[in-house]
Amino acid sequence: MKITLRHGSSLDDIICQDLMRLALDDTAIADPANRSSTENLNRFQLAKLGGRRLIASVDTRDVAFVDYLIAKQHIKYLFVHPRYQRKGIGAELLNAAQEHIKDIISVNVLCINERAVLWYLGRGFKVSNCWLERFNGKKTAWLKLTRANVTLLS
């Protein structure tokens, strides 16, 4: 399996929204009775000003992306198509984004997305904040995770 990274742009928004939609369909993240595709698209809008994007492809198929903000040292989104998870693609995107940020990096994650929380913790992130915010019509707990610039293996 050959993973290729390329710089993305707003021209990739539809691909990235589809990847986000697949992740949001996970019932461990969102209760199907309380979500709609309109809410999801409104809740997850791609970074516009000052944002950078990397797209990961496997055999010419776009399967993952990361949107990040260098000035804010923050990952806005990192999504991997469910069929391509646990293959090192997310770690490769994370490390590539951190190479551009070069310092402490942060990401916000839904507490109920236990898989994502554990994935980031396993890559050296620490919990730096938590709060409640409305998500899909309910108050939902979020975590802010941060880590110093380190290069980790997949």
Backbone as a printed PyTorch tensor [residue, N CA C, xyz], in Angstrom:
tensor([[[  0.8530,  -1.1810,   0.0000],
         [  0.0000,   0.0000,   0.0000],
         [  0.8960,   1.2400,   0.0000]],

        [[  0.7430,   2.0600,  -1.0130],
         [  1.5440,   3.2750,  -1.1270],
         [  0.7010,   4.4810,  -0.7250]],

        [[  1.1510,   5.2080,   0.3080],
         [  0.4640,   6.4070,   0.7910],
         [  1.1600,   7.6180,   0.1850]],

        [[  0.3770,   8.4820,  -0.4490],
         [  0.8990,   9.7040,  -1.0340],
         [  0.2030,  10.8900,  -0.3800]],

        [[  0.9830,  11.9000,   0.0270],
         [  0.4180,  13.1280,   0.5810],
         [  0.5340,  14.2300,  -0.4540]],

        [[ -0.5080,  15.0500,  -0.5240],
         [ -0.4820,  16.2140,  -1.4040],
         [ -1.1550,  17.3800,  -0.6860]],

        [[ -0.7940,  18.5810,  -1.1110],
         [ -1.4590,  19.7600,  -0.5680],
         [ -2.8490,  19.8440,  -1.1620]],

        [[ -3.8160,  20.1150,  -0.3070],
         [ -5.1920,  20.2370,  -0.7450],
         [ -5.6200,  21.6840,  -0.7520]],

        [[ -6.8290,  21.9100,  -1.2330],
         [ -7.3840,  23.2610,  -1.2960],
         [ -8.8960,  23.1730,  -1.1270]],

        [[ -9.5640,  24.2970,  -1.2980],
         [-11.0220,  24.3050,  -1.2080],
         [-11.6510,  23.4690,  -2.3220]],

        [[-10.8960,  23.1810,  -3.3720],
         [-11.4070,  22.3130,  -4.4340],
         [-11.6520,  20.8920,  -3.9270]],

        [[-11.0430,  20.5580,  -2.8040],
         [-11.1970,  19.2280,  -2.2050],
         [-12.2970,  19.1860,  -1.1440]],

        [[-13.0410,  20.2700,  -0.9780],
         [-14.0530,  20.3270,   0.0850],
         [-15.0560,  19.1780,   0.0100]],

        [[-15.5090,  18.8290,  -1.1670],
         [-16.5190,  17.7760,  -1.2920],
         [-15.9480,  16.4350,  -0.8320]],

        [[-14.7300,  16.1290,  -1.2390],
         [-14.0690,  14.8950,  -0.8050],
         [-13.9440,  14.8810,   0.7110]],

        [[-13.4970,  15.9940,   1.2840],
         [-13.2940,  16.0730,   2.7270],
         [-14.6180,  15.9940,   3.4800]],

        [[-15.6590,  16.6320,   2.9680],
         [-16.9720,  16.5370,   3.6100],
         [-17.4830,  15.1060,   3.5930]],

        [[-17.2260,  14.3820,   2.5160],
         [-17.6310,  12.9770,   2.4590],
         [-16.8940,  12.1520,   3.5020]],

        [[-15.5980,  12.4120,   3.6760],
         [-14.8350,  11.6970,   4.7060],
         [-15.3650,  12.0240,   6.1020]],

        [[-15.7020,  13.2930,   6.3360],
         [-16.2800,  13.6870,   7.6270],
         [-17.6170,  12.9910,   7.8490]],

        [[-18.4510,  12.9540,   6.8190],
         [-19.7750,  12.3350,   6.9290],
         [-19.6520,  10.8640,   7.3180]],

        [[-18.6890,  10.1600,   6.7300],
         [-18.4740,   8.7620,   7.0760],
         [-18.1380,   8.6110,   8.5590]],

        [[-17.2820,   9.5020,   9.0700],
         [-16.9170,   9.4390,  10.4880],
         [-18.1060,   9.7600,  11.3750]],

        [[-18.9230,  10.7130,  10.9660],
         [-20.0760,  11.0920,  11.7760],
         [-21.1810,  10.0450,  11.7520]],

        [[-21.1470,   9.1550,  10.7930],
         [-22.1280,   8.0700,  10.7580],
         [-21.8390,   7.0020,  11.8030]],

        [[-20.6920,   7.0690,  12.4240],
         [-20.3420,   6.1210,  13.4830],
         [-21.2710,   6.3630,  14.6720]],

        [[-22.0830,   5.3850,  15.0110],
         [-23.0570,   5.5740,  16.0950],
         [-22.3940,   5.7670,  17.4490]],

        [[-21.1140,   5.4480,  17.5590],
         [-20.4120,   5.7180,  18.8160],
         [-20.1630,   7.2060,  18.9970]],

        [[-20.2410,   7.9650,  17.9020],
         [-19.9820,   9.3980,  17.9590],
         [-21.2730,  10.1920,  18.0070]],

        [[-22.2430,   9.8020,  17.2150],
         [-23.4810,  10.5730,  17.1480],
         [-24.6750,   9.6340,  17.1330]],

        [[-25.6380,   9.9180,  17.9550],
         [-26.8690,   9.1490,  18.0250],
         [-27.6600,   9.3670,  16.7410]],

        [[-27.9410,   8.3010,  15.9630],
         [-28.6230,   8.4710,  14.6810],
         [-29.9700,   9.1800,  14.8080]],

        [[-30.6520,   9.0240,  15.9250],
         [-31.9590,   9.6680,  16.0930],
         [-31.8430,  11.1760,  16.2390]],

        [[-30.6660,  11.6810,  16.5870],
         [-30.4980,  13.1020,  16.8740],
         [-29.5960,  13.8290,  15.8970]],

        [[-29.3410,  13.2490,  14.7410],
         [-28.4710,  13.9420,  13.7950],
         [-29.1260,  13.9980,  12.4270]],

        [[-28.6920,  14.9570,  11.6690],
         [-29.1150,  15.0450,  10.2750],
         [-27.9080,  15.4900,   9.4720]],

        [[-27.8980,  15.1840,   8.2020],
         [-26.7470,  15.5550,   7.3820],
         [-26.5870,  17.0680,   7.3290]],

        [[-27.6860,  17.8170,   7.4140],
         [-27.5960,  19.2820,   7.4050],
         [-26.8800,  19.7650,   8.6540]],

        [[-27.2370,  19.2280,   9.8200],
         [-26.5480,  19.6290,  11.0550],
         [-25.0650,  19.3190,  10.9630]],

        [[-24.7320,  18.1380,  10.4720],
         [-23.3380,  17.7390,  10.3920],
         [-22.5440,  18.6640,   9.4730]],

        [[-23.1160,  19.0120,   8.3290],
         [-22.3930,  19.9000,   7.4160],
         [-22.2420,  21.2850,   8.0110]],

        [[-23.2430,  21.7650,   8.7420],
         [-23.1350,  23.0670,   9.3740],
         [-22.1310,  23.0310,  10.5220]],

        [[-22.0870,  21.9430,  11.2530],
         [-21.2120,  21.8420,  12.4230],
         [-19.7470,  21.7460,  12.0040]],

        [[-19.4760,  21.0140,  10.9500],
         [-18.1070,  20.7970,  10.4960],
         [-17.8860,  21.5400,   9.1890]],

        [[-17.4170,  22.7630,   9.3100],
         [-17.0770,  23.5230,   8.1130],
         [-15.5600,  23.5860,   8.0070]],

        [[-15.0840,  23.4540,   6.8120],
         [-13.6490,  23.4010,   6.5880],
         [-13.0120,  24.7630,   6.8350]],

        [[-11.7960,  24.7290,   7.3540],
         [-11.0650,  25.9520,   7.6670],
         [-10.8770,  26.7810,   6.4100]],

        [[-11.1000,  28.0580,   6.5140],
         [-10.9660,  28.9380,   5.3480],
         [ -9.6700,  29.7470,   5.4260]],

        [[ -9.6750,  30.8400,   6.1850],
         [ -8.5470,  31.7620,   6.1980],
         [ -7.3600,  31.2070,   6.9700]],

        [[ -6.2300,  31.1880,   6.3410],
         [ -4.9980,  30.7830,   6.9960],
         [ -4.8770,  29.2940,   7.2170]],

        [[ -5.8390,  28.5330,   6.7370],
         [ -5.7960,  27.0920,   6.9240],
         [ -4.9630,  26.4100,   5.8540]],

        [[ -4.4010,  25.2940,   6.2290],
         [ -3.6690,  24.4540,   5.2880],
         [ -4.3050,  23.0760,   5.3050]],

        [[ -4.1530,  22.3700,   4.2160],
         [ -4.7520,  21.0420,   4.1130],
         [ -3.7760,  20.0970,   3.4370]],

        [[ -3.7100,  18.8950,   3.9860],
         [ -2.9920,  17.8020,   3.3420],
         [ -3.9930,  16.6790,   3.0990]],

        [[ -3.9070,  16.0830,   1.9220],
         [ -4.7720,  14.9630,   1.5460],
         [ -3.8850,  13.7290,   1.4120]],

        [[ -4.3350,  12.6170,   1.9750],
         [ -3.6280,  11.3480,   1.8230],
         [ -4.3710,  10.4850,   0.8180]],

        [[ -3.6140,   9.9150,  -0.1110],
         [ -4.1800,   9.0310,  -1.1220],
         [ -3.5070,   7.6740,  -1.0270]],

        [[ -4.2950,   6.6540,  -1.2940],
         [ -3.7820,   5.2900,  -1.4040],
         [ -4.1640,   4.8060,  -2.7970]],

        [[ -3.1520,   4.4800,  -3.5830],
         [ -3.3890,   4.0240,  -4.9560],
         [ -4.3220,   4.9800,  -5.7010]],

        [[ -4.0460,   6.2500,  -5.6400],
         [ -4.7590,   7.3620,  -6.2980],
         [ -6.1590,   7.6360,  -5.7350]],

        [[ -6.5730,   6.9630,  -4.6700],
         [ -7.8700,   7.2320,  -4.0400],
         [ -7.6430,   8.0960,  -2.8070]],

        [[ -8.3150,   9.2590,  -2.7380],
         [ -8.2130,  10.1360,  -1.5690],
         [ -8.9580,   9.4880,  -0.4120]],

        [[ -8.2210,   9.2200,   0.6970],
         [ -8.8050,   8.4560,   1.7980],
         [ -8.7270,   9.1690,   3.1460]],

        [[ -8.0340,  10.2950,   3.2150],
         [ -7.8750,  10.9820,   4.5000],
         [ -7.4100,  12.4050,   4.2620]],

        [[ -7.6370,  13.2450,   5.2900],
         [ -7.1260,  14.6120,   5.2000],
         [ -6.9210,  15.1770,   6.5950]],

        [[ -6.0960,  16.2130,   6.6320],
         [ -5.9070,  17.0030,   7.8430],
         [ -5.9750,  18.4710,   7.4320]],

        [[ -6.7760,  19.2450,   8.1620],
         [ -6.8040,  20.7060,   8.0320],
         [ -6.1610,  21.2640,   9.2900]],

        [[ -5.2360,  22.1970,   9.1360],
         [ -4.5560,  22.7400,  10.3110],
         [ -4.2630,  24.2180,  10.1130]],

        [[ -4.0790,  24.8930,  11.2440],
         [ -3.8140,  26.3310,  11.2600],
         [ -2.4440,  26.5490,  11.8960]],

        [[ -1.4900,  27.0040,  11.1150],
         [ -0.1310,  27.1910,  11.6250],
         [ -0.1070,  28.2710,  12.7070]],

        [[ -0.7450,  29.4140,  12.4610],
         [ -0.7060,  30.5260,  13.4170],
         [ -1.3180,  30.1420,  14.7590]],

        [[ -2.3640,  29.3230,  14.7400],
         [ -3.0120,  28.9040,  15.9900],
         [ -2.4370,  27.5990,  16.5230]],

        [[ -1.5180,  26.9910,  15.7770],
         [ -0.8920,  25.7260,  16.1680],
         [ -1.9590,  24.6810,  16.4840]],

        [[ -2.9200,  24.5520,  15.5840],
         [ -4.0980,  23.7470,  15.8730],
         [ -4.5170,  22.9080,  14.6710]],

        [[ -4.8550,  21.6620,  14.9460],
         [ -5.4500,  20.7970,  13.9360],
         [ -6.9430,  21.0270,  13.9850]],

        [[ -7.4910,  21.4890,  12.8890],
         [ -8.9260,  21.7330,  12.8040],
         [ -9.6650,  20.4110,  12.6090]],

        [[ -9.2080,  19.5980,  11.6520],
         [ -9.8200,  18.3040,  11.3760],
         [ -8.7610,  17.3070,  10.9460]],

        [[ -8.9430,  16.0660,  11.3390],
         [ -8.1490,  14.9550,  10.8210],
         [ -9.1030,  13.7730,  10.7220]],

        [[ -9.4120,  13.3800,   9.4980],
         [-10.3380,  12.2790,   9.2610],
         [ -9.7130,  11.2730,   8.3170]],

        [[ -9.9140,   9.9930,   8.6260],
         [ -9.4540,   8.8980,   7.7750],
         [-10.6690,   8.0290,   7.4540]],

        [[-10.8310,   7.6990,   6.1910],
         [-11.9140,   6.8160,   5.7710],
         [-11.8800,   5.5580,   6.6410]],

        [[-13.0260,   5.1060,   7.1670],
         [-13.0350,   3.9450,   8.0730],
         [-12.3250,   2.7090,   7.5220]],

        [[-12.4090,   2.4570,   6.2320],
         [-11.7460,   1.2730,   5.6550],
         [-10.2210,   1.3860,   5.6560]],

        [[ -9.7050,   2.6050,   5.8370],
         [ -8.2630,   2.8190,   5.7740],
         [ -7.6600,   3.1540,   7.1310]],

        [[ -8.4530,   3.0390,   8.1840],
         [ -7.9330,   3.3120,   9.5210],
         [ -7.0300,   2.1570,   9.9730]],

        [[ -6.1750,   2.4620,  10.9380],
         [ -5.2200,   1.5000,  11.5020],
         [ -4.1870,   1.0170,  10.4740]],

        [[ -3.8360,   1.9120,   9.5540],
         [ -2.8110,   1.6070,   8.5530],
         [ -1.6840,   2.6460,   8.5730]],

        [[ -1.6900,   3.5440,   9.5590],
         [ -0.6420,   4.5430,   9.6820],
         [ -0.8880,   5.8340,   8.9210]],

        [[ -2.0190,   5.9370,   8.2370],
         [ -2.2990,   7.1170,   7.4170],
         [ -2.5340,   8.3490,   8.2950]],

        [[ -3.3260,   8.2020,   9.3480],
         [ -3.5860,   9.3180,  10.2620],
         [ -2.3090,   9.8090,  10.9200]],

        [[ -1.4650,   8.8740,  11.3510],
         [ -0.1930,   9.2520,  11.9860],
         [  0.7020,   9.9950,  11.0050]],

        [[  0.6970,   9.5650,   9.7580],
         [  1.5150,  10.2460,   8.7520],
         [  1.0170,  11.6780,   8.5270]],

        [[ -0.3050,  11.8590,   8.4470],
         [ -0.8650,  13.2050,   8.2910],
         [ -0.5720,  14.0660,   9.5170]],

        [[ -0.7400,  13.5010,  10.7090],
         [ -0.4700,  14.2340,  11.9490],
         [  0.9750,  14.6990,  11.9960]],

        [[  1.9070,  13.8180,  11.7120],
         [  3.3200,  14.1830,  11.7580],
         [  3.6780,  15.2100,  10.6860]],

        [[  3.0630,  15.1030,   9.5060],
         [  3.3230,  16.0810,   8.4480],
         [  2.8140,  17.4650,   8.8520]],

        [[  1.6310,  17.5160,   9.4760],
         [  1.1070,  18.8070,   9.9510],
         [  2.0140,  19.3740,  11.0280]],

        [[  2.4680,  18.5270,  11.9440],
         [  3.3190,  19.0110,  13.0260],
         [  4.6570,  19.5130,  12.4910]],

        [[  5.1530,  18.9470,  11.4160],
         [  6.3940,  19.4500,  10.8150],
         [  6.2400,  20.9080,  10.3880]],

        [[  5.0600,  21.2770,   9.9210],
         [  4.8140,  22.6620,   9.5080],
         [  4.5780,  23.5670,  10.7110]],

        [[  3.9880,  23.0440,  11.7570],
         [  3.6790,  23.8570,  12.9320],
         [  4.9130,  24.0640,  13.7990]],

        [[  5.7560,  23.0610,  13.9230],
         [  7.0700,  23.1360,  14.5780],
         [  7.0500,  23.4510,  16.0690]],

        [[  5.9400,  23.4160,  16.7340],
         [  5.8970,  23.7100,  18.1650],
         [  4.7620,  22.9120,  18.7760]],

        [[  4.2200,  23.3960,  19.8660],
         [  3.0880,  22.7250,  20.4850],
         [  1.9100,  22.7300,  19.5180]],

        [[  1.2180,  21.6070,  19.4510],
         [  0.0800,  21.4590,  18.5520],
         [ -1.1290,  21.0340,  19.3790]],

        [[ -2.3180,  21.4900,  18.9780],
         [ -3.5290,  21.1190,  19.7140],
         [ -4.5980,  20.6070,  18.7600]],

        [[ -5.5700,  19.8990,  19.3470],
         [ -6.7160,  19.3980,  18.6030],
         [ -7.8750,  19.2690,  19.5820]],

        [[ -9.0990,  19.5320,  19.1120],
         [-10.3020,  19.3570,  19.9280],
         [-10.9910,  18.0660,  19.5010]],

        [[-11.4000,  17.2560,  20.4840],
         [-12.0000,  15.9570,  20.2000],
         [-13.2350,  15.7660,  21.0760]],

        [[-14.2780,  15.1940,  20.4970],
         [-15.4550,  14.8260,  21.2800],
         [-15.0760,  13.7530,  22.3000]],

        [[-15.4610,  13.9430,  23.5510],
         [-15.1620,  12.9370,  24.5780],
         [-15.7560,  11.5760,  24.2270]],

        [[-16.9470,  11.5620,  23.6200],
         [-17.5820,  10.2870,  23.2950],
         [-16.8820,   9.5680,  22.1470]],

        [[-15.9740,  10.2390,  21.4530],
         [-15.1970,   9.5910,  20.3980],
         [-13.9650,   8.9520,  21.0430]],

        [[-14.2370,   7.9120,  21.8170],
         [-13.1890,   7.2710,  22.6060],
         [-12.0330,   6.7860,  21.7440]],

        [[-12.3430,   6.2680,  20.5590],
         [-11.2920,   5.7790,  19.6640],
         [-10.3130,   6.8990,  19.3090]],

        [[-10.8520,   8.0910,  18.9830],
         [ -9.9860,   9.2170,  18.6180],
         [ -9.2000,   9.7160,  19.8250]],

        [[ -9.8620,   9.8230,  20.9810],
         [ -9.1690,  10.2840,  22.1890],
         [ -7.9940,   9.3630,  22.4920]],

        [[ -8.2360,   8.0540,  22.4790],
         [ -7.1600,   7.0970,  22.7640],
         [ -6.0700,   7.1480,  21.7020]],

        [[ -6.4560,   7.3750,  20.4500],
         [ -5.4760,   7.4590,  19.3680],
         [ -4.5190,   8.6280,  19.6120]],

        [[ -5.0630,   9.8080,  19.9410],
         [ -4.2120,  10.9750,  20.2020],
         [ -3.3760,  10.7820,  21.4640]],

        [[ -3.9760,  10.2470,  22.5250],
         [ -3.2090,  10.0060,  23.7560],
         [ -2.0480,   9.0500,  23.4820]],

        [[ -2.2720,   8.0620,  22.6350],
         [ -1.2180,   7.1170,  22.2750],
         [ -0.1030,   7.7310,  21.4450]],

        [[ -0.3140,   8.9340,  20.9560],
         [  0.6950,   9.6480,  20.1750],
         [  1.2720,  10.8350,  20.9300]],

        [[  1.1800,  10.7810,  22.2530],
         [  1.8550,  11.7720,  23.0850],
         [  1.0480,  12.9980,  23.4510]],

        [[ -0.2130,  13.0670,  23.0820],
         [ -1.0510,  14.2050,  23.4510],
         [ -1.4740,  14.0770,  24.9040]],

        [[ -1.7030,  15.2060,  25.5370],
         [ -2.1890,  15.2860,  26.9190],
         [ -3.4400,  16.1510,  26.9340]],

        [[ -4.3340,  15.8680,  27.8680],
         [ -5.5510,  16.6710,  28.0180],
         [ -5.1540,  18.0160,  28.6150]],

        [[ -5.5370,  19.1080,  27.9550],
         [ -5.2120,  20.4370,  28.4710],
         [ -6.4560,  21.2390,  28.8430]],

        [[ -7.6440,  20.7870,  28.4020],
         [ -8.8720,  21.5080,  28.7310],
         [-10.0570,  20.6070,  28.4060]],

        [[-11.1920,  20.8910,  29.0390],
         [-12.4460,  20.2150,  28.6960],
         [-13.5900,  21.2030,  28.8930]],

        [[-14.6640,  21.0250,  28.1270],
         [-15.8040,  21.9360,  28.2150],
         [-17.0230,  21.2540,  27.6090]],

        [[-18.1940,  21.8610,  27.8550],
         [-19.4500,  21.4150,  27.2610],
         [-19.8590,  22.3930,  26.1710]],

        [[-20.3670,  21.8430,  25.0690],
         [-20.8060,  22.6590,  23.9410],
         [-21.9170,  21.8930,  23.2350]],

        [[-22.8610,  22.6090,  22.6350],
         [-23.9410,  21.9300,  21.9060],
         [-23.3800,  21.2700,  20.6460]],

        [[-23.7600,  20.0260,  20.4290],
         [-23.3530,  19.2560,  19.2530],
         [-24.5070,  18.3320,  18.9060]],

        [[-25.0240,  18.4300,  17.6900],
         [-26.1670,  17.6260,  17.2630],
         [-27.3420,  17.7360,  18.2260]],

        [[-27.5800,  18.9500,  18.7260],
         [-28.7450,  19.2060,  19.5620],
         [-28.6020,  18.8640,  21.0250]],

        [[-27.4480,  18.4020,  21.4550],
         [-27.2400,  18.0240,  22.8630],
         [-25.9820,  18.6980,  23.3930]],

        [[-25.9650,  18.9320,  24.7140],
         [-24.7080,  19.3710,  25.3340],
         [-23.7600,  18.1890,  25.3120]],

        [[-22.5790,  18.4300,  24.7910],
         [-21.5990,  17.3610,  24.6040],
         [-20.2570,  17.8040,  25.1640]],

        [[-19.5590,  16.8720,  25.7860],
         [-18.2410,  17.1540,  26.3570],
         [-17.1600,  17.0620,  25.2790]],

        [[-16.2610,  18.0230,  25.3170],
         [-15.1170,  18.0920,  24.4020],
         [-13.8320,  18.1070,  25.2050]],

        [[-12.7510,  17.6370,  24.5870],
         [-11.4080,  17.7160,  25.1520],
         [-10.5070,  18.5010,  24.2150]],

        [[ -9.6530,  19.3260,  24.8010],
         [ -8.5630,  19.9290,  24.0360],
         [ -7.3220,  19.1260,  24.4000]],

        [[ -6.6680,  18.5750,  23.3980],
         [ -5.4680,  17.7800,  23.5850],
         [ -4.2890,  18.5230,  22.9710]],

        [[ -3.1490,  18.4900,  23.6310],
         [ -1.9540,  19.1710,  23.1190],
         [ -0.7390,  18.2530,  23.2320]],

        [[  0.2450,  18.5080,  22.3790],
         [  1.5370,  17.8170,  22.4980],
         [  2.6240,  18.7170,  21.9340]],

        [[  3.8170,  18.5390,  22.4720],
         [  4.9850,  19.2440,  21.9690],
         [  5.4210,  18.5960,  20.6680]],

        [[  6.2400,  19.2820,  19.8980],
         [  6.7050,  18.7620,  18.6200],
         [  7.5880,  17.5400,  18.8420]],

        [[  7.0420,  16.4060,  18.4530],
         [  7.7810,  15.1530,  18.4990],
         [  7.4640,  14.3970,  17.2260]],

        [[  8.3900,  13.5700,  16.8000],
         [  8.1290,  12.7120,  15.6550],
         [  7.9030,  11.3220,  16.2020]],

        [[  6.7170,  10.8070,  15.9560],
         [  6.3600,   9.4760,  16.4300],
         [  6.1720,   8.5280,  15.2610]],

        [[  6.4370,   7.2810,  15.4960],
         [  6.1870,   6.2700,  14.4810],
         [  4.7110,   5.9630,  14.4170]],

        [[  4.2440,   5.4930,  13.2940],
         [  2.8490,   5.1220,  13.1120],
         [  2.4870,   4.1060,  14.1450]]])
